Structures are given as C-alpha cells and as structure tokens.
Amino acid sequence: MNDSYTRDVNLHKKHQKDRLVNSSDGKSETKIPATKLQRLGVLGSLVTRVASNMVAEGAKQIVSGKRPSAKDLLLTPQNAAKVAEKLSHLRGAAMKVGQLISMEAGDLLPRELTEILAKLRSDASPMPAKELAALLERELGSNWQHNFITFTFRPMAAASIGQVHEAYGDDGNRLAIKVQYPGVKDSIESDVDNVGTLLRVTGLVPDTVDYKGLLSEAKKQLLEEADYCREARMIEAYREKLAEMPQFVVPDVFEDITTSDVLAMSYLEGENVDSLANEPQAVRNQVVSDLFELLLKEIFSFRLVQTDPNFANYLYQPTTKKIALLDFGATRVYPERFSHGYLMLMSSAMHGDKPGIEKALSYIGFFGNEIKPEQKEAVVELVEMAMEPMRFDGEYDFANTDLAVRIREAGMSLSMEKGYWHTPPVDAMFLHRKIGGLYLLAVRLKAKVNVRNLLNPYIN
C-alpha cells in the first residue's frame, strides 16, 4: 500500500467524527421516539389531534347547514396528513401495520386511507446524524469509524425498519451499511397493539378485517426483519440456492461489522428495474421472465420467498445483463405442504379445472366453515382469473390486458355484493403480494412473457 493512500486513509479516519452532517437530501431529520412511553405519547397525541379536528370540522359543517357523518369528519385531508406524519415518525411497527392492512384490505379501503398507507410504504424521515453515530458506536464500538475509509451520513434509502448508508471499507470496497432505527426492536409488541387500537377506535378500517391475525403477523414479521443477523443468513441461503441461476447476484455480507442492528454488505450497482420502460422489448421481456422464473423457484424449489415486491429491491446491470437482488428482511420460509398446495392450484388453473382449484384452495386453507356455495364459487373464479398469465398458451402481453381492473372489480363484488371478507392464510397473503407486485412490474415494462412455459417443468 503506497504512502499517499495511507495518508488519505488516516486523514479520512481522523476527521470522521467531524463529518456528522445533517444532510437528508430534502427530507427533514427527526429524532425517533425510542422508549415505549415516548412512542405511546406520539399515538396518544395523534388520537387527540384527530378528535379535535373532527369536532372543529363538524362544527363548521353544522353551521353551514350540513349533517356530516363520523366517517366524513374522520377522513378529512388534515386528519389523513396527521395520521401519515405520526405513523411515519414512529417507523417500525406503525408502518408495518399500515403496510399489512393495505395489503389485506386493498381497494376496499377509503381513498384517503389508501393514500396514507401508500405513503407509509415508500417514505420515512432519516434519523439525525448524532443519533446515527451513537447507534454505530454502541454496535461497532467507540472506534467504529476505523472500519471505514469514508462513511456517508446522508442515507441512500430510509424505510420502516432502518436506513441504508454508503461507505468505503479499509480495503477500498464500496459498501452498503444498513442501520436499524433505535427502539424498534424493543417496542414491537406495544407498538403493534397501540396502532391496532388506534385504527380500531378511529374506524379507519372496516370492522370485517381480521385485526387479531394481522397484528399477530405484524409482530412476527417485524421481529424477523429487525434481526439483521437473520437477514445475513437469508442472503447466504439465496447465494447458495442461486448457484444455478447466474442471471442473479446478491451482495456479500461482511460479518465482522454486522450485528443484529447493523448489516454491512457489498454495494451493488444497477438501474431500478421499473426504469427500464424505454429499453428494447427483448430486454424488458427477459428481465420480467427471469423474475417469474425466480418466483417459481422460490415457491416450488427453494421454499424460501422474498415477499417484499418493492421495485427498489431489484437492480438491472446492463453490462452483465444480470439482476441484483437486495433486501432479504421480508424473506419467509414456506412449508412443503404450502408449496404443494400452490402447485396443485396452478396446475388446476392452467388446465381450467375449477374443481381442482377449489380442492387446492381448501388444501391451502382458504375456506372456513362459514363460507356459502356462491361465495366459494366466486373465490374460485377470482383465483382462476388471477392465474390468466399462467393459463395463456404463448407470450402473455401484460401491456394489453385489463387483468388488474378485472381482478379489482371481482374482489369488490365478492366483498360488497356477496358479503364475503375472509383473511386468507398469512403465507398466502404474502405470496399474493409478491405475485401482484411482479404483475404490476410486467405491466409497467410492457413485457411479453410465456409464463406457462416457465411453469411447465414443475407441472410435468
């Protein structure tokens, strides 16, 4: 190593603590409530503010001769903005509950709440630089900065559990350092319960949503996502399983600077897959085809599914034509019975076998004792419709289909007209979320993919 390089390294390290820059790339930094009492106070103030807004708005409408409903008063723009702001400020459990409810209730939620939850899925304010430095010192030691030539305090991304920073290691390698928000792990149980109570009391979601199941799942999912050592193991598991799929790459994990709250990985470059809309048709087709092939492998071969459909989790590398996979916190292990049930389901759907679809859905655990025959028939038809790309013999043109509209209308009809609102098994819910995200990407990229051909090896 030459002298000038050594001087640069030492200079960077000497001034590392002076580089606590409060730069957040346009987003204001906010100190995150870390204790249970502080976080409960945030929720309490939210309920009070929403109630006050409802009283004020109601008084104005009564004066003007209107008779407002409680729902109309609750879902004012001011209240919607306040709920989004407070839940985003809490991050962690608050955001996860919002994401899960959005996933379960879908288009049946009021438009205002849908907008709030959409914001929670994609937005979070970064933590202050001093808070970040204290966290890194706690996890990596008082000399944590000596692990890096440089560490950029402005995060590249901020989400519900943590934020990601760019750094350079002592060997000159570019790194992505994922840092968990303080207090998230210790407050999961109380946060989830408190947010569930808030949503129930304010009436922001329909009474028919299975709160108990969703809240229980939110706790489990958060505990897994909050364990960065587990995520590191999931990355290594995918690396092993993808050995025969060279079109995919995953980051390297640096175990010596990884803890349950800090995950150090190699920095993978590439273009977000949803930005490929102007690439040649063949490129778009291949990217989406590769992702469908991966999904089927995950379900039927790996029995390990990264269930977060966020497009930012996939980067396309034009030079190598490979897809980099990011963020394995939401990876779920699927039992063999579940995998077999979906193989039965897709095989039956591909052959237009409605009794087979019904049998597979029952095997997976979709139907309760209370379901009526006409409701069961409607569910079967809805699933058969959703499997249309897999039934189509040839390249399915995602750009020229109204499949998403038909699925939404059928779902609305099932719940509103036929009175059936049933929470499917949690594993199924997360898998459908992943499939739906992939469909959406295929539509955005106007891809043409022979999904049936990719499925055939498993059916045969």
Long-range contacts (C-beta under 8 A, 24 or more apart in sequence): 8-149, 9-149, 9-170, 12-148, 12-149, 12-150, 13-145, 13-146, 13-148, 13-149, 16-145, 16-148, 16-150, 16-151, 17-133, 17-145, 19-151, 19-153, 20-129, 20-130, 20-132, 20-133, 20-153, 21-129, 21-153, 21-154, 22-128, 22-129, 23-153, 23-154, 24-125, 24-126, 24-154, 24-155, 25-154, 25-155, 27-125, 27-126, 27-158, 28-125, 29-125, 29-126, 29-127, 29-128, 29-129, 30-89, 30-125, 30-127, 30-128, 31-127, 31-128, 31-131, 32-89, 32-90, 32-91, 32-127, 32-131, 32-181, 32-182, 32-183, 33-89, 33-90, 33-183, 34-182, 34-183, 34-187, 35-183, 35-187, 36-186, 36-187, 36-190, 39-90, 39-183, 39-187, 39-190, 39-191, 39-194, 40-190, 40-194, 42-86, 42-89, 42-90, 43-86, 43-90, 43-94, 43-194, 43-195, 43-198, 45-86, 46-82, 46-83, 46-86, 46-198, 47-198, 47-201, 47-202, 49-82, 50-74, 50-79, 50-82, 50-83, 50-202, 53-78, 53-79, 53-82, 54-79, 70-203, 71-110, 71-203, 74-202, 74-203, 74-204, 75-110, 75-112, 75-113, 75-204, 77-112, 80-112, 80-113, 80-115, 80-116, 83-116, 83-204, 84-115, 84-116, 84-119, 84-120, 87-116, 87-120, 87-195, 88-119, 88-120, 88-123, 88-124, 88-125, 89-125, 90-191, 90-195, 91-124, 91-160, 91-161, 91-181, 91-184, 92-160, 92-161, 92-181, 92-183, 92-184, 92-187, 92-188, 92-191, 92-222, 92-226, 93-184, 93-187, 93-188, 93-191, 93-192, 93-195, 93-218, 93-219, 93-222, 94-120, 94-191, 94-195, 95-120, 95-121, 95-124, 95-159, 95-160, 96-160, 96-192, 96-218, 96-221, 96-222, 96-225, 97-192, 97-195, 97-196, 97-199, 97-214, 97-215, 97-218, 98-195, 99-160, 100-214, 100-217, 100-218, 100-221, 101-199, 101-205, 101-209, 101-214, 103-429, 103-430, 103-433, 104-209, 104-210, 104-214, 104-423, 104-429, 105-205, 105-206, 105-209, 106-408, 106-411, 107-408, 107-411, 107-412, 108-206, 108-411, 108-412, 108-415, 108-416, 108-421, 109-205, 109-206, 110-204, 113-204, 113-205, 120-160, 121-310, 123-158, 124-158, 124-159, 124-160, 124-163, 125-158, 126-154, 126-155, 126-158, 126-163, 127-163, 127-181, 127-182, 129-153, 131-182, 132-165, 132-179, 135-179, 135-180, 135-182, 135-261, 135-262, 136-179, 136-262, 139-259, 139-261, 139-262, 140-257, 140-259, 140-262, 146-170, 147-257, 148-175, 151-177, 157-312, 161-222, 161-225, 161-226, 161-329, 162-261, 166-267, 169-254, 173-266, 173-267, 174-266, 174-267, 175-254, 175-264, 175-265, 175-266, 175-267, 176-251, 176-264, 176-265, 176-266, 176-267, 176-268, 177-257, 177-262, 177-263, 177-264, 177-265, 178-228, 178-262, 178-263, 178-264, 178-265, 179-261, 179-262, 180-226, 180-228, 180-260, 180-261, 180-262, 184-222, 184-226, 185-223, 185-226, 185-260, 185-261, 188-219, 188-222, 188-223, 188-226, 189-219, 192-218, 192-219, 192-222, 206-421, 208-415, 208-421, 209-421, 209-423, 210-423, 213-423, 213-426, 214-423, 217-426, 221-330, 224-329, 225-329, 225-330, 226-260, 227-260, 228-258, 228-259, 228-260, 228-261, 228-262, 228-263, 228-329, 229-258, 229-259, 229-260, 231-263, 231-328, 231-329, 231-331, 232-258, 232-263, 234-304, 234-306, 234-328, 234-329, 234-331, 235-265, 235-328, 237-304, 238-302, 238-304, 238-306, 238-325, 238-328, 238-331, 241-297, 241-301, 241-302, 241-304, 245-293, 245-294, 245-297, 246-322, 247-290, 247-321, 247-322, 247-323, 248-290, 248-294, 248-322, 248-323, 248-324, 248-325, 249-317, 249-322, 249-323, 249-324, 249-325, 250-324, 250-325, 250-328, 251-324, 251-326, 268-315, 268-324, 268-326, 269-315, 269-317, 269-324, 270-315, 270-316, 270-317, 270-318, 270-323, 270-324, 271-315, 271-316, 271-317, 271-318, 272-311, 272-312, 272-314, 272-315, 272-316, 273-311, 273-314, 273-315, 273-316, 273-323, 273-441, 273-445, 274-311, 274-441, 274-444, 274-445, 276-316, 276-445, 277-444, 277-445, 277-446, 281-446, 281-448, 283-321, 284-445, 284-446, 284-447, 285-395, 285-447, 285-448, 285-449, 286-321, 287-316, 287-323, 287-445, 287-447, 288-398, 288-438, 288-441, 288-442, 288-445, 288-447, 288-449, 289-447, 289-449, 289-450, 289-454, 290-323, 291-323, 291-438, 291-441, 292-438, 292-449, 292-451, 292-454, 293-454, 295-434, 295-435, 295-438, 296-454, 296-455, 296-458, 299-334, 299-339, 299-342, 299-343, 299-431, 300-339, 300-342, 300-343, 300-458, 303-333, 303-334, 303-335, 303-336, 303-338, 303-339, 304-331, 304-332, 304-333, 304-334, 305-331, 305-332, 305-334, 305-430, 305-431, 305-434, 306-330, 306-331, 306-434, 307-331, 307-332, 307-430, 307-431, 307-433, 307-434, 308-434, 309-433, 309-434, 309-436, 309-437, 309-438, 309-440, 309-441, 310-437, 311-437, 311-441, 330-430, 332-427, 332-430, 334-427, 334-431, 335-427, 337-363, 338-364, 338-425, 338-427, 338-428, 342-431, 343-458, 343-459, 345-383, 345-387, 346-387, 346-390, 346-455, 346-458, 346-459, 347-459, 349-383, 349-384, 349-387, 349-390, 349-391, 350-387, 350-390, 350-391, 350-452, 350-455, 350-459, 352-384, 352-391, 354-380, 354-381, 354-384, 357-383, 357-384, 364-424, 364-425, 364-428, 365-424, 365-425, 365-428, 366-422, 366-424, 366-425, 366-428, 367-422, 368-422, 371-420, 371-422, 372-418, 372-420, 374-418, 375-414, 375-418, 375-419, 375-420, 378-410, 378-413, 378-414, 378-418, 378-420, 379-414, 379-420, 381-410, 382-407, 382-410, 382-411, 382-414, 385-410, 386-435, 389-439, 389-442, 389-449, 389-451, 389-452, 390-451, 390-452, 390-455, 391-452, 392-451, 392-452, 393-452, 394-450, 394-452, 395-448, 395-449, 395-450, 396-448, 396-449, 396-450, 396-451, 396-452, 397-448, 398-439, 398-442, 398-443, 398-445, 398-446, 398-447, 398-448, 398-449, 399-443, 399-446, 399-447, 399-448, 401-443, 403-439, 404-439, 404-440, 404-443
